[in-house]
Amino acid sequence: MNKKFLATSIALATIAAQGTTFASILPEEIVGTKYEEPIQVLAALEIMVGDDNGKLRLDDTIKRSEVAKMVVHAMGMDHLAESSKGVSKFPDVDASHWANGYINVAHTHGLVIGDDTGYFRPDSRITYEEAMTIFVRATGYEPLALSKGGYPNGYVAAAGENGLADDVAGTLKQGITRGNVAVLANNALLVKLMERKGFGVNETYEITEKTLLEDKLDVKKLTGQITATGTTSIDGESSLQKGQVKIGSDVYETAYNINNMLGYNVDYFVKENDKGKDEVILAIPRKNENAVTEITSEQFEKITEKNSYKAIEYYKTPSASKSTFATLERDTKLIYNGKSETYSDDLVDLTDKSGRIGLLDTDSNGRADIIFVMDYYNM
């Protein structure tokens, strides 16, 4: 391999200034884990945030008061917490306790009822079955839980049956971790709600198409490809304004920088903002639909052909002795320094240059649909 001299400090400074196309802003320890999506969703909805130091402490057990707050937020009733302060419904929850209002709201709506002695124990750890019970009630499945024997096994069984317990690890009578409650709460947002449809002798319950996410929080979860931002589009110039994004054929407002996901297939969450416009509050790349390959100038060898397709020959690591190939679609789109450009070998060729390339395969056929070229310098 023809090794290249890199102006390391210049290259790194340039890349940092431009921003990386594929870097995650999530804590490294949760990237690729079952917590990755739930944490992003709950943070965007302000249901779960870090502690005073910004730490998530996902392996720590979680308090009963913290789960009460989460479920009140998940049901869209957080605005009631402030007006519910002052008078405590439990003898061990002081009116000055930070969660007093949330606990009162949760109690009023039948989500928490305290222990056998009438105490709530706000700062005690919550057990696996207690957390399941709260979210079973929040999603309307308490009648199902009672038909299965009630607390605790009936609630745990109901949670397993309706999807609440999917990927939630825990043991009966043991404290549940913050991370697993995050997964539980995220499941609860998307579970189809059970509602009463009759009264008295005609009382019946049925599963609806409603969810907490859409019907209580007024947030829609959708799927599509990010095709344009206020800076550029995968097909050329963008007609969008700063702070707008196009997903599929629909244009939305967005309050955060989504430029680094141009071209990605995403799950995205939309909520009407205070101006009455639909705003994307979160976009998450869809798993198994965005195959990414990054190639630095140290790894780059040459542009060539492979099986009648244009390809980039490169080394998986700068020290590797055997090269490999990344194949391009015949109509591969090129985003050069954040702008759409007509494909050119000269713009992609990193021979004797400092920089990097990102290749994005959005249809899992093994060929890159979009090439991102970050800023580079001739050496």
N, C-alpha and C positions, 0 to 999 in steps of 0.2 A: 504493500500500500504506500502511496506517495504521501508521507506525513507533511503536515503544513505547520508553519510557524504562526502561532496565534497571538495577536495583541490582546492578551487575556483581560486586562483591566478595562480596555476600551470596549471590547465585545460585551463583557458582562454589564458594564454601565449602560451600554446601548440597549441591551435586552431588558434590563430593569426599567429603563425609561419607557420603552415601548409597551411593556407588559407581556407576559407569556400567554400564548393562545391556550395552552392546555393545563397550566398550573392550577391547583386547587387552593381555595382560600380556607378550606376546612382544616381543623387540627389533624396533623398527620396520623395520629393514632386511630382515627375513625374512618379514614378514607379506605374504601373497599370492604367495610364491615357492614353488618345489618343496621348499624346506627346512622349511617351516612345520610340516607334520605330523610328518616324521621327527624333528625336533629335540624336539618335545613328547613323542613316544613314547619316544625314547631317554633323555630326561631323567627321565620317570616311572619307567622301568625301571632307572635308574642305569647305563645302558650308556655314555652320553656326557654329560659335564658340561663346564662352562666351565673356563677356566684359573684360576690363583690369584686373578685379579682378576674372575672371573665372565665373562670374554670368551669368545665361541665361536670367533672367528677362522676363520670358515667358508671364507675364500678362501686361507688358509695351507695349505701342504702338511702332511701328517700323518706322524708318525714310525712306524717299524715296531713299536716297543714299544707305542705307543698303540693300534694296530690289534690287536695280540696281546691286549691287555687287553679291547678291545671284543668280540672274538669269544669269548673265554672267558666274559665276562658274558652274551653272547647265547645261549650254550649252557648257561647255568645252572650253570657250574662255578666261579664266582668264589670260592665257599667253600673250594675246594681250593688257591687261590693262597697263602694264608698258610702252610699246612703244606708247601708245595712250595718254600719259600724255603731259602736256605742253601747248596745245592750247585748250581752252574751247569752247564747242559748245553752251553754254548757258551763258548769261551775268551775271547770279548770281552764277555761279560755277567757283570760282577762280582756276587758274591753279595749285595752291598749295593745294587745297582741297584734303583730303586723298582719296576720291572716284572719283577724276577727270577722271582718266583713265577708270574706270569701267563705268562711266556715258557716256563717249565718245563712248565706245564700244557698249553699250546698244542702244545709239542713232543711231549709224551708221547702226546697224542691225535692226532698226525699232521697237525696244522693248519699248523705251520711246520716247515721242515727246515733252514733256513740256506742260505747261498750255496755256490758250488762249492768254496770253500776251507774250509768248515766253520764259518764265522763267521755271526753273526746280524745284526750292525750295528744294535743297538737304537735308536740315536739318528739313524740315517740316514732320509731320506725314503723312503716306500714308493711303488712305482710302481703305475700303474693295473692292470697285469696281475698283480702280486704280491698286491694287495688282492683282485682277483677270484678268484685261486687259493685264498686262505685261506677265503673264504666259499663257494666251490664245494665245498671239502672239508667245511666245517661243515654244509652242507645235504645231503651224501651223494652229490654228483654227480661225484666224481672218476672213477669208471669211465666215465662218459659223456665226460668231458674227455679221458681217455686214449685212448678210441676215436676221438676227433677229432684226434689228433696230439700230445696232451700239452702240456707247457709250451712257450711261453705261449699259442699260438693256440688250442689245444684247450680250455683253461680259459676263455678269453675267449668262445669259441663256445658252450660249455656255459652260461656265465652269461647270454648273450644268449638262449639257447633256453628257459631255465627262468624267466626274469623277473627274475633277480638284477640284470641290467644296466639295467633300465628307468629312464630319466631320470638315469642316472649318466654324467656327462661325463668324458672323459679320453682320453689318447693313450698308446699303447704306449711304454714306456721313459721316460715322463715321470712326475714325481711327481703323485699324486692329492691333491685338496684335502680338508680336513676335512669340508666340506659335502657333497661327493660321496660320501665314505665313510659319512656319516650316512644318505644316501639308500640306499646299498648295504646297510648294516646293517639298515635298516628293511625293505627288500625281503626280506632273508634271514629275518627273523622270520616272514614270511607265506608264503614259498615252500613248496610241498608237498615234504616230504623224500623222498629216494630211499633205499631200504634194500635190503640183501642178503637174498634169500629162500631161497637154496640154497647148498650148499658143494661144493667139489671139482668133479667133472665136471658136477654139477648146479647150479653156481653161477649164480644169476640175480639181477637187480636190477629193482626196480619202484618206481614213484612211488606213495607212500601218501597218505593224507588227513592225515597228521601235519604239524605245523609246529613250529619252534623256540619260537614264542610260547606255544603251548598245551601242547606235550609236554615241553619243557625248562624253561620258566619258569612253567608252571602259570597262565598268564594267558589269559583269553578276550577276544576282540574281538567285540563285539555292536553292534547298531544299534537305535535307538528314539527316542522323544520323551520329554524330561524333563517329566513331568506334575505333579510335586509336590516340594517341599523341606520342610525342617523349619519353614519360615516360612509358606508358603502353597501353594495348588494352583491350576492353571488352571481348575478347576471349583468353587472355593470354599475352605472351610477345610481345612487340612491336619491329618491325624491322625498325621503323622510326628514323630519326636523330632528334636532338634537332632543334626546329624551323619548324618542319613539323607536319601536321595533316592529318588524313585520314577521309574522309566523304563519307559514303557508301563504294565504292571500289576505289575511286579516292584519290590520295595523292597530297597535296598542301603544298606550303611554307606558313608560317604565321609569321607576325612580332610582334604579341602580344600573351600573355599567354592565350591559349584556353583550358588548361587542366581542368579547373573547369566546362566545359560543356561536358566532356566525357559521352557518352551515350545519350545525348540529341538529339531530333529531332530539326533541326534548319533551318531557312532561312539564307543563307550565301552569301556574296558578294565577287566576285573574280575579280582580276585585274592583268594583267601581270606586273611584277616588272622590275626593270632596268637590271636584269640578264636574262630576257626573260622567266621567270618561272611564272606560275599561283600562285598568292598569295591570301590567304583569308584575307581581310582587315576588315571584320566584320562578326560575327555570332550571331544570335538572336534566342533564344529558341522560337519555334512555340507555339502560344497560343492554349490551350486545347489539346496539344499532349505531355505534360510533367507534369504529376501530381506528385507533390513532397510532401513527408511527412518527417518531421524531428522529431527525438525522442532523447531526452537527457537522460543521465543516471538517472536523477531525475524522469523522466517520465516512464522509462523502468520498466516492471514488470517481464516478462518471455517469453521464446520461447515456443510455444504451437502449437495446430492445430485448424483449423477452416474450417468446410465444406470439410474435407479431404485434405486441403492444410496446409502447414506449415505457421505459423502466429506469429507475435510479439504482445503480449498483452502489452498495455501501457496506460498511462493516458494523456489526451490531455493537461492538465496543471498539474504541480507538486502538486497543492492543490485539484485537482478533486477527488471525492469520488467514481466515477464509471469508470471502465476501458473500453477500446475499443480495436479493433484489426486491424492490418495491415497485409493483406494476401500476401504471396510470390508466385511467379510462381514456378513450379516444377524445372525449369532450371535457377533459378535466378543467375545472375552474381554477383560476389563479388569483389569490389575494396576496398582494405584494405590499408589505408595510401598511397593512390595514386598508388598502385600496384594491378594487377589482381591476385586473389587467388582462389583456389578451395573452394567452399562454406563449411563452418564449423560452427556448432552452437557455438563452443567455441570462434570463432573470432567475432561473432555477439552478444553474450550474454554479456550484460553490468551489470549483477548482481555484486554488490560490486566493480564496476569500475567507473572511471570518463571518460566521453567522450560523443559521440553522433553518431547517425546513420542517414543517409539520404536514403530514399526509393524513387526510380524513376519508375513510371509507364508510359511507352512510347506508349502504345497502347490503353489506356483508358478502360481497362477491369477490373479495380479495384484491380489488383494484381501487385506487384512490380517486374519489370524485372531486376533491378540493385539495389544492396545495396552498399552504400558508408559508410565505417566505418572510422571515424576520430580517430586520435591518442588518446589513453586512458592509464590511469595508474591503476594498482591494488592498492586498499586501504587497 
